[in-house]
Amino acid sequence: MPEKYNSEEAKVLKIGLYTALCLCLVVLLFYTHKSYSNKSENGKSYELNARFGRTDGLLVGDNVRLAGVNIGKVVNAQLDDNFHAILTLDIKDGILIPDDSSASIVSSGIMGNKYIEIEPGGSFDYLAPGSEFAYTQDAMVLEELIDRIIGIGKANRKNDK
């Protein structure tokens, strides 16, 4: 009887080890795929900077889009001497952005995630790696928008009387 118990115990131990090994392999493959999917086809990219007065809700790791297509990620955020946020954007190599383009912080829906949308300009000159957007638009804060709408409504009501 002790021999049967030992073989059952060994069987359970083997199943546990195989399960743990498979789980580690799945996690490793997931992170490897995620790191490859964040890079462009040739693995190269370049950085641009954008300066904003406020970036409410935008985080490092959020997307950068052009015409609704993901072209990069926010890779760093820091403050300048005037308390403006300087975001570093990692842009896929081969995507040229005109130097009169603008960068805006927008939301995918009322309560959706924030991302940076680049509106291309019409210039034939392009932003060089490491350069900064000349035109930016800060994030719109939902509470401020609601306060403005209420204020306009109150002002209209007073004018009607």
Secondary structure, 3 states (H helix, E strand, C coil): CHHHHHHHHHHHHHHHHHHHHHHHHHHHHHHHHHHHHCCCCCCCEEEEEEEECCCCCCCCCCEEEECCEEEEEEEEEEECCCCCEEEEEEEECCCCCECCCEEEEEECCCCCCEEEEEECCCCCCECCCCCECCEEECCCCHHHHHHHHHHHHHHHHHHHC
